[in-house]
Amino acid sequence: MSQPTHPRRPRRGTWKPKPETTALLRVSGNPINGLGETAARRPSPFFWHSPDQHPWGDLQIVARQSSRSCPGSTEAFQAAYNYPELQPVAPVRNPRTAEELSQQVSRFALSHEADDIGIARMDPLYVFEGYTVEHPWVIILALAHDYERLREVPSDETNGVGVCDVGDQYARGTRSSYALANWIRSQGYHADPYPGPSAGALLLIPPAIAAGLGELGKHGSMISPRFGSGVRLAGVSTDMPLVPTEPRRFGADEFCATCQICTHACPPGAITPQKQMVRGVERWYVDFDKCIPFFAEAASCGICIAECPWTRPSVRPKLLQTMAQRTGQK
């Protein structure tokens, strides 16, 4: 359950952003994100893209400064931006079948820091406007949080444990995605990595869900059946022939329909109790204009994913069993 006496977590409805933070919001992010739109379209560049692509560059600076003021966080996030050069594509291709190559990709990824892996066919709707991804396949890597560290969020100048774990998982995502991209290139195929925390060409949550790594949660993040909401993602696009992994329904969506834990735990009240139409899809949506000011001031926050019942290792197996029985899933 939520911890209302947590020293770094204001009660819902009691928190107000600083005037200088509100001033930097400038325009609403909800229309840019496609809230209320009934037709499908590619997403617009958004928060964490280059500041020349959206209106919140100064707010990104505040968010970065807030997180970097926490002990150890500068080093943790710096590691996410340290990556090797991409190697030239080998002239001779691995002749294995798509099934065999998929197995090799999985084995390599899981032995190079990834905790889970999924494969999906590329969809233009996974690519931000103004960007191109030519490859027909996308591999998504999941990096699990340390639950005991994650539950310390949000961080501040006195406690950086939670945000440091966020940085550590992004750094693992960088290392694992670059390692996999270079391995694929060594097999004679093209490949490009897409790690966080900065945004690039590729959305990560939609292909992760398509690849069977989880379901979208009410808090706007993916819920993994293995790690709950405590997971970060990285991607690799490639022209290597692969076999897609299947989407998986395990009851998270149904559970979110009645669970209110993250809704009540969110200090700015950004998590809505019902799904909304976003770029032609009815789905869970978090109010950008309420979320981001708190996110910026609270060192990247993370309360909703830490409080999610699916994230608790002692609770998740019971939830899987209960929802399997309720939804008729095996």
C-alpha positions as CSV (number, residue, x, y, z in Angstrom):
1,M,0.0,0.0,0.0
2,S,1.0,3.7,-0.4
3,Q,3.0,5.2,2.4
4,P,1.4,8.6,3.2
5,T,4.1,9.3,5.9
6,H,7.0,8.8,3.4
7,P,9.2,12.0,4.0
8,R,9.6,12.5,0.2
9,R,6.1,11.7,-0.9
10,P,3.4,14.5,-0.4
11,R,-0.1,13.3,0.0
12,R,-2.2,13.4,-3.2
13,G,-3.8,16.8,-3.6
14,T,-1.4,18.6,-1.2
15,W,1.4,19.3,-3.6
16,K,1.7,22.4,-5.7
17,P,4.5,23.0,-8.3
18,K,6.8,26.0,-7.8
19,P,5.8,29.0,-9.8
20,E,9.0,29.0,-11.7
21,T,8.4,25.3,-12.7
22,T,4.8,26.1,-13.9
23,A,6.2,29.0,-16.0
24,L,8.4,26.5,-17.8
25,L,5.5,24.3,-18.8
26,R,4.6,26.9,-21.4
27,V,2.2,24.8,-23.4
28,S,0.1,21.7,-22.6
29,G,1.7,18.4,-23.6
30,N,-1.5,16.5,-23.8
31,P,-2.6,17.7,-27.3
32,I,0.9,17.2,-28.6
33,N,0.8,13.7,-27.3
34,G,-2.5,13.1,-29.1
35,L,-4.9,13.1,-26.2
36,G,-8.5,13.0,-27.6
37,E,-7.4,12.2,-31.2
38,T,-9.5,9.4,-32.8
39,A,-7.2,8.7,-35.7
40,A,-4.0,6.7,-35.5
41,R,-0.8,8.7,-36.2
42,R,2.9,8.5,-35.4
43,P,3.9,10.2,-32.1
44,S,5.3,13.7,-32.0
45,P,8.8,14.2,-30.5
46,F,8.3,14.8,-26.8
47,F,10.0,15.2,-23.4
48,W,13.6,14.0,-23.4
49,H,14.0,14.6,-27.1
50,S,16.3,17.4,-28.3
51,P,15.0,20.8,-27.0
52,D,14.6,22.1,-30.6
53,Q,11.9,19.4,-31.2
54,H,9.5,20.4,-28.4
55,P,8.6,23.3,-26.0
56,W,10.0,22.0,-22.7
57,G,13.8,22.2,-23.1
58,D,14.2,24.4,-20.0
59,L,11.9,22.1,-18.0
60,Q,14.2,19.2,-19.0
61,I,17.1,21.1,-17.6
62,V,15.3,21.5,-14.3
63,A,14.5,17.8,-14.2
64,R,18.1,16.8,-15.0
65,Q,19.5,19.2,-12.3
66,S,17.0,17.9,-9.8
67,S,18.0,14.3,-10.3
68,R,21.7,15.1,-10.5
69,S,21.6,16.8,-7.1
70,C,21.0,13.4,-5.5
71,P,24.0,11.6,-4.1
72,G,25.6,9.3,-6.7
73,S,23.2,10.0,-9.5
74,T,25.6,11.9,-11.7
75,E,27.9,8.9,-12.0
76,A,24.9,6.5,-12.4
77,F,23.4,8.4,-15.3
78,Q,26.8,9.2,-16.9
79,A,27.3,5.5,-17.4
80,A,24.2,5.5,-19.5
81,Y,25.9,7.7,-22.0
82,N,29.1,5.7,-22.3
83,Y,28.9,3.3,-25.2
84,P,31.3,1.8,-27.7
85,E,31.4,2.6,-31.4
86,L,29.2,0.6,-33.6
87,Q,31.2,-1.9,-35.6
88,P,31.1,-2.3,-39.4
89,V,28.7,-4.9,-40.7
90,A,30.6,-8.1,-41.5
91,P,30.7,-9.0,-45.2
92,V,29.5,-12.5,-44.7
93,R,26.1,-13.3,-43.2
94,N,25.3,-15.9,-40.6
95,P,23.4,-18.5,-42.7
96,R,21.2,-19.8,-39.9
97,T,17.4,-19.8,-40.2
98,A,15.2,-17.1,-38.6
99,E,14.4,-19.5,-35.8
100,E,18.0,-20.2,-35.1
101,L,19.0,-16.6,-35.3
102,S,16.3,-15.6,-32.9
103,Q,17.6,-18.2,-30.4
104,Q,21.1,-16.9,-30.8
105,V,19.9,-13.3,-30.3
106,S,18.1,-14.3,-27.2
107,R,21.0,-16.2,-25.7
108,F,23.4,-13.4,-26.5
109,A,21.2,-10.7,-25.0
110,L,20.4,-12.6,-21.8
111,S,24.2,-13.3,-21.3
112,H,24.9,-9.6,-21.8
113,E,22.9,-7.9,-19.0
114,A,19.4,-8.1,-20.4
115,D,16.9,-9.7,-18.0
116,D,14.2,-10.4,-20.7
117,I,13.9,-10.1,-24.4
118,G,11.1,-9.8,-27.0
119,I,11.0,-9.5,-30.8
120,A,8.4,-7.7,-32.8
121,R,7.9,-6.7,-36.4
122,M,8.6,-3.0,-36.9
123,D,5.5,-0.8,-37.2
124,P,5.7,2.8,-38.5
125,L,3.6,3.8,-35.4
126,Y,6.6,2.9,-33.2
127,V,8.7,5.7,-34.9
128,F,8.5,9.4,-33.9
129,E,7.6,11.9,-36.5
130,G,10.7,13.3,-38.2
131,Y,12.7,10.1,-37.7
132,T,13.1,7.0,-39.8
133,V,13.9,3.4,-38.9
134,E,14.4,1.3,-42.0
135,H,14.8,-2.1,-40.4
136,P,11.9,-4.6,-40.4
137,W,12.5,-6.0,-36.9
138,V,12.8,-4.5,-33.4
139,I,14.3,-6.4,-30.4
140,I,13.3,-5.1,-27.0
141,L,15.4,-5.7,-23.9
142,A,14.1,-5.5,-20.4
143,L,16.3,-4.4,-17.5
144,A,14.8,-5.1,-14.1
145,H,15.1,-2.7,-11.2
146,D,16.3,-3.7,-7.7
147,Y,13.0,-3.5,-5.9
148,E,14.6,-2.6,-2.5
149,R,16.4,0.4,-4.1
150,L,13.4,1.4,-6.3
151,R,11.1,1.7,-3.3
152,E,13.3,4.5,-2.0
153,V,11.9,6.9,-4.7
154,P,11.6,9.8,-5.0
155,S,15.1,10.9,-4.3
156,D,16.5,14.2,-3.1
157,E,19.8,15.7,-1.8
158,T,19.6,13.4,1.3
159,N,18.8,10.1,-0.4
160,G,19.8,9.2,-4.0
161,V,19.2,5.4,-3.8
162,G,16.1,5.3,-6.0
163,V,17.2,7.6,-8.8
164,C,20.6,5.9,-8.8
165,D,18.9,2.6,-9.5
166,V,17.1,4.3,-12.4
167,G,20.4,5.5,-13.8
168,D,21.9,2.0,-13.3
169,Q,19.2,0.3,-15.3
170,Y,19.5,2.8,-18.1
171,A,23.2,2.2,-18.1
172,R,22.7,-1.5,-18.4
173,G,20.3,-0.9,-21.2
174,T,22.9,1.1,-23.1
175,R,25.5,-1.6,-22.6
176,S,23.2,-4.5,-23.5
177,S,21.7,-2.8,-26.6
178,Y,25.1,-1.7,-28.0
179,A,26.6,-5.2,-27.3
180,L,23.7,-6.9,-29.1
181,A,23.7,-4.4,-32.0
182,N,27.5,-5.0,-32.5
183,W,27.0,-8.8,-32.2
184,I,24.3,-8.7,-34.9
185,R,26.6,-6.6,-37.1
186,S,29.3,-9.2,-36.6
187,Q,26.9,-11.7,-38.1
188,G,26.6,-9.7,-41.3
189,Y,23.3,-7.8,-40.6
190,H,22.6,-4.2,-39.9
191,A,21.5,-3.2,-36.4
192,D,21.1,0.1,-34.5
193,P,20.6,0.4,-30.7
194,Y,18.0,2.6,-28.9
195,P,18.7,2.9,-25.2
196,G,17.5,5.6,-22.8
197,P,17.3,7.8,-20.9
198,S,17.3,10.4,-23.7
199,A,14.6,9.7,-26.4
200,G,15.5,8.9,-30.0
201,A,13.6,7.6,-33.0
202,L,11.9,4.6,-31.4
203,L,9.1,4.3,-28.9
204,L,9.9,1.3,-26.7
205,I,6.7,0.5,-24.7
206,P,4.4,-0.4,-27.7
207,P,6.8,-2.8,-29.4
208,A,7.7,-4.3,-25.9
209,I,4.0,-5.0,-25.4
210,A,3.7,-6.4,-29.0
211,A,6.7,-8.6,-28.2
212,G,5.1,-10.1,-25.1
213,L,7.1,-8.4,-22.5
214,G,4.1,-7.0,-20.6
215,E,0.9,-4.9,-20.7
216,L,0.4,-1.2,-20.4
217,G,-0.4,-0.1,-16.8
218,K,-2.7,2.6,-15.6
219,H,0.5,4.6,-14.7
220,G,1.5,4.7,-18.3
221,S,4.5,2.3,-17.9
222,M,4.6,-1.3,-18.9
223,I,3.9,-4.0,-16.3
224,S,6.0,-7.1,-16.8
225,P,4.8,-10.5,-15.5
226,R,8.3,-11.1,-14.4
227,F,9.3,-7.7,-12.9
228,G,6.1,-5.8,-12.5
229,S,6.4,-2.1,-13.3
230,G,10.0,-2.0,-12.0
231,V,11.6,-2.4,-15.5
232,R,13.4,-0.2,-18.0
233,L,13.6,-0.9,-21.7
234,A,16.1,-0.6,-24.5
235,G,15.7,-1.5,-28.2
236,V,17.7,-2.7,-31.2
237,S,16.4,-2.5,-34.8
238,T,17.7,-4.9,-37.4
239,D,17.3,-6.5,-40.8
240,M,18.4,-9.9,-39.4
241,P,15.5,-12.4,-40.2
242,L,13.8,-13.2,-36.9
243,V,10.7,-14.8,-35.4
244,P,8.4,-12.6,-33.4
245,T,7.5,-13.4,-29.8
246,E,3.8,-13.3,-29.1
247,P,1.9,-10.7,-27.0
248,R,1.0,-11.9,-23.6
249,R,-2.2,-11.2,-21.6
250,F,-1.8,-12.0,-18.0
251,G,-4.4,-9.8,-16.4
252,A,-2.6,-6.6,-15.6
253,D,-5.0,-4.5,-17.7
254,E,-8.0,-6.0,-16.0
255,F,-6.3,-5.5,-12.6
256,C,-5.6,-1.8,-13.3
257,A,-9.3,-1.2,-14.1
258,T,-10.1,-1.6,-10.4
259,C,-6.8,-0.9,-8.6
260,Q,-6.4,2.6,-7.4
261,I,-3.0,2.4,-5.6
262,C,-0.9,4.3,-8.1
263,T,-3.8,6.8,-8.6
264,H,-3.9,7.6,-4.9
265,A,-0.1,7.5,-4.5
266,C,0.6,10.1,-7.2
267,P,1.1,13.5,-5.5
268,P,0.0,15.7,-8.4
269,G,-3.0,13.5,-9.2
270,A,-1.8,12.8,-12.8
271,I,-3.0,9.2,-13.1
272,T,-6.6,9.0,-14.3
273,P,-9.0,6.2,-13.3
274,Q,-10.3,5.6,-16.8
275,K,-8.8,4.9,-20.2
276,Q,-8.7,7.7,-22.7
277,M,-8.4,8.0,-26.5
278,V,-4.9,8.8,-27.5
279,R,-3.9,8.8,-31.2
280,G,-6.7,6.5,-32.2
281,V,-6.3,4.0,-29.3
282,E,-8.3,3.8,-26.1
283,R,-5.7,3.3,-23.4
284,W,-4.3,4.3,-20.0
285,Y,-2.9,7.8,-20.1
286,V,-1.1,10.0,-17.6
287,D,-1.7,13.7,-17.6
288,F,1.5,15.3,-18.8
289,D,0.8,18.7,-17.4
290,K,0.3,17.4,-13.9
291,C,3.0,14.7,-14.0
292,I,6.0,16.5,-15.4
293,P,6.2,19.4,-13.0
294,F,6.4,17.0,-10.0
295,F,8.7,14.7,-12.0
296,A,11.0,17.6,-12.6
297,E,11.1,18.8,-9.0
298,A,11.2,15.3,-7.4
299,A,14.3,13.9,-9.1
300,S,12.5,11.9,-11.7
301,C,9.9,10.6,-9.2
302,G,9.1,6.9,-9.8
303,I,6.5,6.6,-7.1
304,C,3.8,5.0,-9.3
305,I,6.0,2.1,-10.5
306,A,7.5,1.6,-7.0
307,E,4.0,1.5,-5.4
308,C,2.4,-0.8,-8.1
309,P,1.4,-4.1,-6.5
310,W,2.9,-6.0,-9.5
311,T,6.3,-4.6,-8.6
312,R,6.4,-6.2,-5.2
313,P,8.2,-9.6,-5.5
314,S,6.2,-11.1,-2.7
315,V,2.9,-10.1,-4.2
316,R,3.4,-10.6,-8.0
317,P,3.2,-14.5,-8.0
318,K,-0.2,-14.3,-6.2
319,L,-1.5,-11.7,-8.6
320,L,-0.5,-13.8,-11.6
321,Q,-2.3,-16.8,-10.2
322,T,-5.4,-14.8,-9.2
323,M,-5.6,-13.0,-12.6
324,A,-5.1,-16.2,-14.5
325,Q,-8.0,-17.7,-12.7
326,R,-10.1,-14.6,-13.2
327,T,-9.4,-14.2,-16.9
328,G,-9.2,-17.8,-17.8
329,Q,-5.5,-17.5,-18.9
330,K,-3.2,-20.5,-18.5
